[in-house]
Each structure stands twice: as C-alpha cells, then as structure tokens.
Amino acid sequence: MPPGTFRLMKNHYLSIFIIIIIATIIIVITIKFDGKNNLKELNENKSIPFIPNNNNTSISVMALMSIPTADKYLAYCHEIIHFSSNQSQGDISKRIWNFNDGMTSEQINPSHYYEHPGWYNVSLLLISSYGNKSSAKIRIGIQMNNVDWTLNYSYAVDLKLKQTSGPGNKVTISPNIGNPTGIIEISILHATASFEIKICLWQNISDNYTGDSMILYSEKKVVINNNYSFIYYINPSDLPSEIGKTNATLRASVGIQEGICIDISIHISLFFPLGEYQ
C-alpha cells in the first residue's frame, strides 16, 4: 500500500460518518417541526366529523319529553278542542292520550269534545322505541252551554184550588266552572187572580224536588183584569260559589192562589262564563 493511503481512507470514512450524523439531525428536526404544525392544525379545527361505529359505545340522544298542548284550555260542552304533541321531544315511537272522560287516542294531534262540564286533566304518555316513557298533563275546563228557554202555560178556567208551586220553568246550572249571569222574565196575561212568584235555587235535588232549597226571590201579587210582567236579574255573586261543584237547579214558578188568567209565560236566559272557579 502506497504511503499515505491509509490516512486518506480514514479521512474519507470520517467524512461519510459526519455527513450521516448531520443528515440524521436534520431529519429529526424536520419531523418535530411537522408534528407541532399538525397538532396546531388539529387544535384549531372547530369541526370534528362524527364517525359512526358498531362498537358498544354509548351515544347520547335527545331526552324523551312529553309536552301536550291544546288550541284552547277553556271551552263549552260539545265544543271541539284540538290537541297537539308537536312540541314533544325525543325518540317517540307511540303516543297515548287520555282525555280523563273515559276516552283515549293514539293520534299525534287528536281532536276531542266533552259532553259534561267540569275540569279534566288530559295526559299524554310517550313511549320510545327502547321502551322509555314520559308523561305530562294539561288542565281543560268545560263550561255548561248557555240557556235560552221559554215555557208557556194557558188557563181559561176559574182556579179555585190553591197552588203553592204552580207552573214553573227550571234549568240545571251546575256543576259548572263559573256561575251564570242572566234574567228571568215572567208574563201573566189577562189575569184576575192572586198569585205568588218564587225564584228558588235547589241543591242536591232529587227527582221529586226534594233537596236543599234557597229562596232567591218571593213576591205575592193581586191583579184584577190586567196583565203583569216581572224581571229578575241573576248575578254570579248572588249564587253560592260552591254550587259550581255540586248539582243545582234554578226554578222560577208562579203559584196561583185563586182566580183566572189566560196565559203564563216564563223565560229564562243564562250566560255561563268561562273559568271562574278552579
């Protein structure tokens, strides 16, 4: 081997080693820099897509919540009410409406009417496809229908017998959700008679008119060959508030003591407000 060859080879391998080390350092620095940039981009990304999987991973869903509504919460008997479950939330597989009068429905948005006055708690039960349940109630008030009723009685004979009650007109005024306002009009034509006008409130009345009686008005009159007319005004404050929750009847009567008349007319007109008593 010529002199100096070994030294040249040693310098050559040393140069290669130094190049490898420098290249390694550059690669490591580049990898670290790219990694930091990728992490920064990930942290700055505000939208991370959802990737569905078939694993037993718990995924949160909207809670089942029953929210029943109605287009009106106060109505008269036989007035149609439209109910809705559209505001309810969650995975709804089945709906069960209970109208609190023996009737139910599984429609999404059913319609219903009530035959009798009173307060009704309407419930909506929701059932999810997993068997979860949610129920809620709303309160519906049903009022009696307004009354406009006239009865006529004709007499063409001399009445000798005393009649303490006599011809009359009666209307049921409860149960209700608000006592009525109204008038009672009595007309007696071509009379020569003595008679008594009575306006009574009967509570817990039975078929034979027995019960708790309350006289609202009483007047005795004598008419000789003339007509007679009378008007009585009904205000809710004149009636006990508890009759809204019991069975009560309003009766106007003409008790003829003695005499004759051609015609007796008794007209009762009542307006029932919505929602006085809760």
C-alpha positions in Angstrom: 0.0 0.0 0.0 1.5 3.3 -1.0 2.4 5.6 1.8 -0.5 7.9 2.9 -3.3 5.6 1.5 -4.5 4.6 5.0 -4.7 8.1 6.1 -6.8 9.1 3.0 -9.2 6.2 3.6 -9.5 7.2 7.3 -10.4 10.8 6.3 -12.9 9.5 3.7 -14.8 7.3 6.2 -14.7 10.1 8.8 -16.3 12.5 6.3 -19.1 10.0 5.5 -19.8 9.5 9.2 -20.1 13.2 9.8 -22.5 13.6 6.8 -24.7 10.8 8.2 -24.8 12.5 11.6 -25.7 15.8 10.1 -28.4 14.2 7.9 -29.9 12.4 10.9 -30.1 15.7 12.9 -31.8 17.4 10.0 -34.4 14.6 9.7 -35.2 14.7 13.5 -35.6 18.4 13.5 -37.9 18.3 10.4 -40.1 15.5 12.0 -40.5 17.5 15.2 -41.5 20.7 13.4 -44.1 18.9 11.2 -45.6 17.3 14.2 -46.0 20.6 16.0 -47.7 22.1 13.0 -50.1 19.1 12.7 -51.0 19.3 16.4 -51.7 23.1 16.0 -54.0 22.5 13.0 -55.9 19.8 15.0 -56.4 22.1 17.9 -57.5 24.9 15.6 -60.0 22.7 13.8 -63.5 23.6 15.1 -65.4 20.9 13.2 -64.6 17.3 14.0 -66.7 14.9 11.9 -68.7 12.1 13.7 -67.6 8.7 12.6 -70.3 6.1 13.3 -69.1 2.7 14.7 -70.7 -0.6 15.5 -68.9 -0.9 18.8 -70.8 -0.8 22.1 -70.1 2.8 22.6 -72.7 5.0 24.5 -74.0 7.7 22.2 -76.1 10.5 23.8 -79.6 11.3 22.3 -82.3 13.9 23.0 -84.2 13.0 26.2 -87.8 11.9 25.8 -90.1 14.7 26.9 -93.9 14.8 26.8 -95.3 18.3 26.0 -99.0 18.3 25.4 -100.8 21.4 24.2 -104.3 22.5 23.1 -105.7 25.3 21.0 -108.0 26.2 23.9 -108.0 25.4 27.6 -111.5 26.6 28.3 -114.5 25.5 26.2 -118.2 24.8 26.3 -119.8 21.4 26.2 -119.6 19.8 22.7 -117.1 22.4 21.6 -114.2 20.7 19.7 -110.7 21.1 21.1 -107.6 20.3 19.0 -104.7 18.7 21.0 -101.1 18.6 19.8 -98.0 16.6 20.7 -95.8 18.5 18.2 -93.7 20.2 20.9 -92.7 16.9 22.5 -89.1 15.8 22.1 -87.1 12.6 21.7 -87.4 9.3 20.0 -91.2 8.9 20.0 -92.5 5.5 19.0 -96.0 5.7 20.5 -98.4 8.3 21.9 -101.3 7.7 24.2 -103.7 10.5 25.0 -106.1 10.1 28.0 -108.9 12.8 28.0 -110.0 12.0 31.6 -113.6 11.2 30.5 -113.1 7.5 29.6 -111.8 8.3 26.1 -108.3 7.8 24.7 -106.4 8.3 21.4 -103.1 7.3 19.8 -103.2 10.0 17.2 -100.3 12.6 17.0 -102.7 15.6 17.1 -106.2 14.4 18.1 -109.5 16.4 18.4 -111.9 15.8 21.2 -115.0 17.3 22.8 -116.6 16.9 26.2 -120.3 16.2 27.0 -120.3 17.3 30.6 -119.0 20.4 32.3 -116.1 20.3 34.8 -112.3 20.2 35.0 -110.4 17.5 33.1 -106.7 16.5 33.5 -105.6 15.5 30.0 -102.4 13.3 29.9 -100.0 12.5 27.1 -97.9 9.4 27.5 -94.9 8.9 25.2 -93.1 5.6 24.6 -89.7 5.4 22.8 -88.5 2.6 20.6 -86.4 1.5 23.6 -89.3 1.3 26.0 -88.6 4.6 27.8 -91.7 6.6 28.9 -92.5 10.2 29.6 -95.9 11.6 30.6 -97.3 15.1 31.2 -100.7 16.7 31.9 -102.7 19.8 30.9 -105.9 21.0 32.5 -109.0 21.6 30.4 -112.1 23.5 31.8 -115.5 22.7 30.3 -118.4 25.0 30.9 -122.2 24.5 30.6 -123.8 25.8 27.5 -125.8 29.0 27.6 -129.5 28.7 28.2 -132.4 30.4 26.5 -135.7 28.7 27.3 -139.3 29.7 27.4 -142.3 27.8 28.7 -145.9 28.9 28.2 -149.0 27.8 30.2 -152.5 28.6 29.2 -155.5 28.7 31.5 -159.1 29.5 30.6 -160.9 28.3 33.7 -161.5 29.7 37.2 -158.8 28.4 39.5 -160.3 27.8 43.0 -157.6 25.4 44.3 -154.6 26.9 45.9 -151.3 26.1 44.2 -148.2 26.8 46.2 -145.8 26.0 43.4 -147.8 26.2 40.2 -146.4 26.3 36.7 -142.7 26.8 36.5 -139.6 26.6 34.5 -136.4 25.1 35.8 -132.8 24.7 34.4 -129.8 22.9 35.7 -127.0 25.3 36.4 -124.2 23.1 37.9 -121.8 21.6 38.1 -120.1 24.4 36.2 -116.8 26.3 36.1 -118.4 29.7 36.6 -121.8 30.7 37.9 -124.1 32.4 35.3 -125.4 35.8 34.7 -128.9 36.2 33.2 -132.5 37.2 33.5 -135.8 35.5 34.4 -138.9 37.1 32.7 -142.4 36.2 33.8 -145.5 37.5 31.9 -149.1 36.9 33.0 -151.9 37.9 30.6 -155.5 38.9 31.2 -155.4 37.9 34.9 -157.9 38.4 37.7 -156.1 36.5 40.4 -153.9 36.4 43.4 -150.6 34.6 42.9 -147.1 34.2 44.3 -143.9 34.4 42.3 -140.9 32.4 43.6 -137.4 32.0 42.3 -135.6 29.2 44.1 -132.2 27.5 44.0 -132.3 23.8 44.6 -129.1 22.0 45.6 -128.7 18.2 45.6 -132.1 18.0 44.0 -133.8 14.6 43.5 -136.5 13.5 41.1 -139.3 14.5 43.5 -137.8 18.0 44.0 -136.5 17.3 47.5 -133.2 18.8 48.5 -131.7 22.0 49.9 -133.8 24.9 48.8 -132.7 28.5 48.9 -135.3 31.2 48.0 -133.7 34.0 45.9 -136.9 36.0 45.5 -140.5 35.8 46.6 -143.4 38.2 45.9 -147.2 38.0 46.3 -149.4 39.8 43.9 -153.1 40.6 43.2 -154.1 41.5 39.6 -157.6 42.5 38.6 -158.4 42.3 34.9 -154.9 43.2 33.8 -151.5 42.0 32.6 -148.5 41.6 34.8 -144.8 41.3 33.9 -141.8 40.7 36.1 -138.0 40.6 35.5 -135.4 39.2 37.9 -131.7 39.7 37.2 -129.2 36.9 38.1 -125.7 37.8 39.1 -122.9 35.3 39.9 -122.3 36.9 43.3 -126.0 36.2 44.2 -125.3 32.4 44.0 -123.2 30.4 46.4 -119.8 29.7 44.9 -120.0 26.0 46.0 -122.8 25.3 43.5 -120.2 25.2 40.8 -119.1 21.9 42.2 -122.5 20.4 43.1 -125.8 19.5 41.4 -128.0 22.6 41.5 -131.2 23.7 39.7 -132.7 27.1 39.3 -136.5 27.3 39.2 -138.9 30.1 38.6 -142.6 29.4 39.4 -146.0 31.2 39.6 -148.2 29.8 42.3 -151.8 30.9 41.6 -153.8 31.3 44.9 -157.2 31.9 43.3 -158.5 33.5 40.1 -158.2 33.2 36.4 -155.7 34.1 33.7 -155.3 33.3 30.0 -151.5 32.8 29.7 -148.4 32.5 31.8 -145.0 32.8 30.1 -141.7 32.0 32.0 -138.5 32.8 30.1 -135.0 32.0 31.5 -131.9 33.3 29.7 -128.5 32.4 31.3 -124.9 33.1 30.1 -122.2 30.9 31.6 -118.7 32.5 31.7 -115.5 30.5 31.1 -113.2 29.8 34.0 -114.4 31.4 37.2 -113.7 28.6 39.6 -110.6 26.4 39.7 
